[in-house]
Amino acid sequence: MPDHEDYRLYLEEKFKGLTQAQHGYFREVHDSLDAIKKETSKTNSRVNGIEDEIECINKDLTEYRFVKKHPNIMITIIAIAVIGIVFGLYKTFNSFTGKVNEVEEKITNEIRLMDGVSKETRGYVKYRDEMGFTDSVKVQ
């Protein structure tokens, strides 16, 4: 029977149908693989973006981790800054009050001088020039 011509035609026809079915199946497999490849590419690009964001967040958190690891150093830095601010404000306030006291003293001296001056000479102001000579000038 295998030598028979009809049997050989029968087998060729069956194998031809089987080959066509396999080609169809392989086309379906290739189409599925192409779809999987597209989805994988999309997912990989999203994952890469998220990994970049995580790296940026980790860089931002390095200072926080340092503070968390060494709290005494940060407390010392804050204390030094506060002391510096307080000292600066104290010096500013003292210089301001010193200037106010100087102006107050000048005004007080001028009032004392005016109290001892007669009404005829009240429009004059005494001053010293570079050589140390005193003179008076009429103030208008």
Contact map, one row per residue, 1 for C-alpha under 8 A:
11110010000000000000000000000000000000000000000000000000000000000000000000000000000000000000000000000000000000000000000000000000000000000000
11110011000000000000000000000000000000000000000000000000000000000000000000000000000000000000000000000000000000000000000000000000000000000000
11111011000000000000000000000000000000000000000000000000000000000000000000000000000000000000000000000000000000000000000000000000000000000000
11111111000000000000000000000000000000000000000000000000000000000000000000000000000000000000000000000000000000000000000000000000000000000000
00111111100000000000000000000000000000000000000000000000000000000000000000000000000000000000000000000000000000000000000000000000000000000000
00011111110000000000000000000000000000000000000000000000000000000000000000000000000000000000000000000000000000000000000000000000000000000000
11111111111000000000000000000000000000000000000000000000000000000000000000000000000000000000000000000000000000000000000000000000000000000000
01111111111100000000000000000000000000000000000000000000000000000000000000000000000000000000000000000000000000000000000000000000000000000000
00001111111110000000000000000000000000000000000000000000000000000000000000000000000000000000000000000000000000000000000000000000000000000000
00000111111111000000000000000000000000000000000000000000000000000000000000000000000000000000000000000000000000000000000000000000000000000000
00000011111111100000000000000000000000000000000000000000000000000000000000000000000000000000000000000000000000000000000000000000000000000000
00000001111111110000000000000000000000000000000000000000000000000000000000000000000000000000000000000000000000000000000000000000000000000000
00000000111111111000000000000000000000000000000000000000000000000000000000000000000000000000000000000000000000000000000000000000000000000000
00000000011111111100000000000000000000000000000000000000000000000000000000000000000000000000000000000000000000000000000000000000000000000000
00000000001111111110000000000000000000000000000000000000000000000000000000000000000000000000000000000000000000000000000000000000000000000000
00000000000111111111000000000000000000000000000000000000000000000000000000000000000000000000000000000000000000000000000000000000000000000000
00000000000011111111100000000000000000000000000000000000000000000000000000000000000000000000000000000000000000000000000000000000000000000000
00000000000001111111110000000000000000000000000000000000000000000000000000000000000000000000000000000000000000000000000000000000000000000000
00000000000000111111111000000000000000000000000000000000000000000000000000000000000000000000000000000000000000000000000000000000000000000000
00000000000000011111111100000000000000000000000000000000000000000000000000000000000000000000000000000000000000000000000000000000000000000000
00000000000000001111111110000000000000000000000000000000000000000000000000000000000000000000000000000000000000000000000000000000000000000000
00000000000000000111111111000000000000000000000000000000000000000000000000000000000000000000000000000000000000000000000000000000000000000000
00000000000000000011111111100000000000000000000000000000000000000000000000000000000000000000000000000000000000000000000000000000000000000000
00000000000000000001111111110000000000000000000000000000000000000000000000000000000000000000000000000000000000000000000000000000000000000000
00000000000000000000111111111000000000000000000000000000000000000000000000000000000000000000000000000000000000000000000000000000000000000000
00000000000000000000011111111100000000000000000000000000000000000000000000000000000000000000000000000000000000000000000000000000000000000000
00000000000000000000001111111110000000000000000000000000000000000000000000000000000000000000000000000000000000000000000000000000000000000000
00000000000000000000000111111111000000000000000000000000000000000000000000000000000000000000000000000000000000000000000000000000000000000000
00000000000000000000000011111111100000000000000000000000000000000000000000000000000000000000000000000000000000000000000000000000000000000000
00000000000000000000000001111111110000000000000000000000000000000000000000000000000000000000000000000000000000000000000000000000000000000000
00000000000000000000000000111111111000000000000000000000000000000000000000000000000000000000000000000000000000000000000000000000000000000000
00000000000000000000000000011111111100000000000000000000000000000000000000000000000000000000000000000000000000000000000000000000000000000000
00000000000000000000000000001111111110000000000000000000000000000000000000000000000000000000000000000000000000000000000000000000000000000000
00000000000000000000000000000111111111000000000000000000000000000000000000000000000000000000000000000000000000000000000000000000000000000000
00000000000000000000000000000011111111100000000000000000000000000000000000000000000000000000000000000000000000000000000000000000000000000000
00000000000000000000000000000001111111110000000000000000000000000000000000000000000000000000000000000000000000000000000000000000000000000000
00000000000000000000000000000000111111111000000000000000000000000000000000000000000000000000000000000000000000000000000000000000000000000000
00000000000000000000000000000000011111111100000000000000000000000000000000000000000000000000000000000000000000000000000000000000000000000000
00000000000000000000000000000000001111111110000000000000000000000000000000000000000000000000000000000000000000000000000000000000000000000000
00000000000000000000000000000000000111111111000000000000000000000000000000000000000000000000000000000000000000000000000000000000000000000000
00000000000000000000000000000000000011111111100000000000000000000000000000000000000000000000000000000000000000000000000000000000000000000000
00000000000000000000000000000000000001111111110000000000000000000000000000000000000000000000000000000000000000000000000000000000000000000000
00000000000000000000000000000000000000111111111000000000000000000000000000000000000000000000000000000000000000000000000000000000000000000000
00000000000000000000000000000000000000011111111100000000000000000000000000000000000000000000000000000000000000000000000000000000000000000000
00000000000000000000000000000000000000001111111110000000000000000000000000000000000000000000000000000000000000000000000000000000000000000000
00000000000000000000000000000000000000000111111111000000000000000000000000000000000000000000000000000000000000000000000000000000000000000000
00000000000000000000000000000000000000000011111111100000000000000000000000000000000000000000000000000000000000000000000000000000000000000000
00000000000000000000000000000000000000000001111111110000000000000000000000000000000000000000000000000000000000000000000000000000000000000000
00000000000000000000000000000000000000000000111111111000000000000000000000000000000000000000000000000000000000000000000000000000000000000000
00000000000000000000000000000000000000000000011111111100000000000000000000000000000000000000000000000000000000000000000000000000000000000000
00000000000000000000000000000000000000000000001111111110000000000000000000000000000000000000000000000000000000000000000000000000000000000000
00000000000000000000000000000000000000000000000111111111000000000000000000000000000000000000000000000000000000000000000000000000000000000000
00000000000000000000000000000000000000000000000011111111100000000000000000000000000000000000000000000000000000000000000000000000000000000000
00000000000000000000000000000000000000000000000001111111110000000000000000000000000000000000000000000000000000000000000000000000000000000000
00000000000000000000000000000000000000000000000000111111111000000000000000000000000000000000000000000000000000000000000000000000000000000000
00000000000000000000000000000000000000000000000000011111111100000000000000000000000000000000000000000000000000000000000000000000000000000000
00000000000000000000000000000000000000000000000000001111111110000000000000000000000000000000000000000000000000000000000000000000000000000000
00000000000000000000000000000000000000000000000000000111111111000000000000000000000000000000000000000000000000000000000000000000000000000000
00000000000000000000000000000000000000000000000000000011111111000000000000000000000000000000000000000000000000000000000000000000000000000000
00000000000000000000000000000000000000000000000000000001111111110000000000000000000000000000000000000000000000000000000000000000000000000000
00000000000000000000000000000000000000000000000000000000111111111000000000000000000000000000000000000000000000000000000000000000000000000000
00000000000000000000000000000000000000000000000000000000011111111100000000000000000000000000000000000000000000000000000000000000000000000000
00000000000000000000000000000000000000000000000000000000000111111110000000000000000000000000000000000000000000000000000000000000000000000000
00000000000000000000000000000000000000000000000000000000000111111111000000000000000000000000000000000000000000000000000000000000000000000000
00000000000000000000000000000000000000000000000000000000000011111111100000000000000000000000000000000000000000000000000000000000000000000000
00000000000000000000000000000000000000000000000000000000000001111111110000000000000000000000000000000000000000000000000000000000000000000000
00000000000000000000000000000000000000000000000000000000000000111111111011000000000000000000000000000000000000000000000000000000000000000000
00000000000000000000000000000000000000000000000000000000000000011111111000000000000000000000000000000000000000000000000000000000000000000000
00000000000000000000000000000000000000000000000000000000000000001111111000000000000000000000000000000000000000000000000000000000000000000000
00000000000000000000000000000000000000000000000000000000000000000111111111000000000000000000000000000000000000000000000000000000000000000000
00000000000000000000000000000000000000000000000000000000000000000011111111100000000000000000000000000000000000000000000000000000000000000000
00000000000000000000000000000000000000000000000000000000000000000000011111110000000000000000000000000000000000000000000000000000000000000000
00000000000000000000000000000000000000000000000000000000000000000010011111111000000000000000000000000000000000000000000000000000000000000000
00000000000000000000000000000000000000000000000000000000000000000010011111111100000000000000000000000000000000000000000000000000000000000000
00000000000000000000000000000000000000000000000000000000000000000000001111111110000000000000000000000000000000000000000000000000000000000000
00000000000000000000000000000000000000000000000000000000000000000000000111111111000000000000000000000000000000000000000000000000000000000000
00000000000000000000000000000000000000000000000000000000000000000000000011111111100000000000000000000000000000000000000000000000000000000000
00000000000000000000000000000000000000000000000000000000000000000000000001111111110000000000000000000000000000000000000000000000000000000000
00000000000000000000000000000000000000000000000000000000000000000000000000111111111000000000000000000000000000000000000000000000000000000000
00000000000000000000000000000000000000000000000000000000000000000000000000011111111100000000000000000000000000000000000000000000000000000000
00000000000000000000000000000000000000000000000000000000000000000000000000001111111110000000000000000000000000000000000000000000000000000000
00000000000000000000000000000000000000000000000000000000000000000000000000000111111111000000000000000000000000000000000000000000000000000000
00000000000000000000000000000000000000000000000000000000000000000000000000000011111111100000000000000000000000000000000000000000000000000000
00000000000000000000000000000000000000000000000000000000000000000000000000000001111111110000000000000000000000000000000000000000000000000000
00000000000000000000000000000000000000000000000000000000000000000000000000000000111111111000000000000000000000000000000000000000000000000000
00000000000000000000000000000000000000000000000000000000000000000000000000000000011111111100000000000000000000000000000000000000000000000000
00000000000000000000000000000000000000000000000000000000000000000000000000000000001111111110000000000000000000000000000000000000000000000000
00000000000000000000000000000000000000000000000000000000000000000000000000000000000111111111000000000000000000000000000000000000000000000000
00000000000000000000000000000000000000000000000000000000000000000000000000000000000011111111100000000000000000000000000000000000000000000000
00000000000000000000000000000000000000000000000000000000000000000000000000000000000001111111110000000000000000000000000000000000000000000000
00000000000000000000000000000000000000000000000000000000000000000000000000000000000000111111111000000000000000000000000000000000000000000000
00000000000000000000000000000000000000000000000000000000000000000000000000000000000000011111111100000000000000000000000000000000000000000000
00000000000000000000000000000000000000000000000000000000000000000000000000000000000000001111111110000000000000000000000000000000000000000000
00000000000000000000000000000000000000000000000000000000000000000000000000000000000000000111111111000000000000000000000000000000000000000000
00000000000000000000000000000000000000000000000000000000000000000000000000000000000000000011111111100000000000000000000000000000000000000000
00000000000000000000000000000000000000000000000000000000000000000000000000000000000000000001111111110000000000000000000000000000000000000000
00000000000000000000000000000000000000000000000000000000000000000000000000000000000000000000111111111000000000000000000000000000000000000000
00000000000000000000000000000000000000000000000000000000000000000000000000000000000000000000011111111100000000000000000000000000000000000000
00000000000000000000000000000000000000000000000000000000000000000000000000000000000000000000001111111110000000000000000000000000000000000000
00000000000000000000000000000000000000000000000000000000000000000000000000000000000000000000000111111111000000000000000000000000000000000000
00000000000000000000000000000000000000000000000000000000000000000000000000000000000000000000000011111111100000000000000000000000000000000000
00000000000000000000000000000000000000000000000000000000000000000000000000000000000000000000000001111111110000000000000000000000000000000000
00000000000000000000000000000000000000000000000000000000000000000000000000000000000000000000000000111111111000000000000000000000000000000000
00000000000000000000000000000000000000000000000000000000000000000000000000000000000000000000000000011111111100000000000000000000000000000000
00000000000000000000000000000000000000000000000000000000000000000000000000000000000000000000000000001111111110000000000000000000000000000000
00000000000000000000000000000000000000000000000000000000000000000000000000000000000000000000000000000111111111000000000000000000000000000000
00000000000000000000000000000000000000000000000000000000000000000000000000000000000000000000000000000011111111100000000000000000000000000000
00000000000000000000000000000000000000000000000000000000000000000000000000000000000000000000000000000001111111110000000000000000000000000000
00000000000000000000000000000000000000000000000000000000000000000000000000000000000000000000000000000000111111111000000000000000000000000000
00000000000000000000000000000000000000000000000000000000000000000000000000000000000000000000000000000000011111111100000000000000000000000000
00000000000000000000000000000000000000000000000000000000000000000000000000000000000000000000000000000000001111111110000000000000000000000000
00000000000000000000000000000000000000000000000000000000000000000000000000000000000000000000000000000000000111111111000000000000000000000000
00000000000000000000000000000000000000000000000000000000000000000000000000000000000000000000000000000000000011111111100000000000000000000000
00000000000000000000000000000000000000000000000000000000000000000000000000000000000000000000000000000000000001111111110001000000000000000000
00000000000000000000000000000000000000000000000000000000000000000000000000000000000000000000000000000000000000111111110000000000000000000000
00000000000000000000000000000000000000000000000000000000000000000000000000000000000000000000000000000000000000011111110000000000000000000000
00000000000000000000000000000000000000000000000000000000000000000000000000000000000000000000000000000000000000001111111011000000000000000000
00000000000000000000000000000000000000000000000000000000000000000000000000000000000000000000000000000000000000000111111111000000000000000000
00000000000000000000000000000000000000000000000000000000000000000000000000000000000000000000000000000000000000000000111111000000000000000000
00000000000000000000000000000000000000000000000000000000000000000000000000000000000000000000000000000000000000000000011111100000000000000000
00000000000000000000000000000000000000000000000000000000000000000000000000000000000000000000000000000000000000000000111111110000000000000000
00000000000000000000000000000000000000000000000000000000000000000000000000000000000000000000000000000000000000000100111111111000000000000000
00000000000000000000000000000000000000000000000000000000000000000000000000000000000000000000000000000000000000000000000111111000000000000111
00000000000000000000000000000000000000000000000000000000000000000000000000000000000000000000000000000000000000000000000011111100000000011110
00000000000000000000000000000000000000000000000000000000000000000000000000000000000000000000000000000000000000000000000001111110000000011110
00000000000000000000000000000000000000000000000000000000000000000000000000000000000000000000000000000000000000000000000000011111000001111000
00000000000000000000000000000000000000000000000000000000000000000000000000000000000000000000000000000000000000000000000000001111100001111000
00000000000000000000000000000000000000000000000000000000000000000000000000000000000000000000000000000000000000000000000000000111111111100000
00000000000000000000000000000000000000000000000000000000000000000000000000000000000000000000000000000000000000000000000000000011111111000000
00000000000000000000000000000000000000000000000000000000000000000000000000000000000000000000000000000000000000000000000000000001111110000000
00000000000000000000000000000000000000000000000000000000000000000000000000000000000000000000000000000000000000000000000000000001111110000000
00000000000000000000000000000000000000000000000000000000000000000000000000000000000000000000000000000000000000000000000000000001111111000000
00000000000000000000000000000000000000000000000000000000000000000000000000000000000000000000000000000000000000000000000000000001111111100000
00000000000000000000000000000000000000000000000000000000000000000000000000000000000000000000000000000000000000000000000000000111100111110000
00000000000000000000000000000000000000000000000000000000000000000000000000000000000000000000000000000000000000000000000000000111000011111000
00000000000000000000000000000000000000000000000000000000000000000000000000000000000000000000000000000000000000000000000000011110000001111100
00000000000000000000000000000000000000000000000000000000000000000000000000000000000000000000000000000000000000000000000000011110000000111110
00000000000000000000000000000000000000000000000000000000000000000000000000000000000000000000000000000000000000000000000000111000000000011111
00000000000000000000000000000000000000000000000000000000000000000000000000000000000000000000000000000000000000000000000000111000000000001111
00000000000000000000000000000000000000000000000000000000000000000000000000000000000000000000000000000000000000000000000000100000000000000111
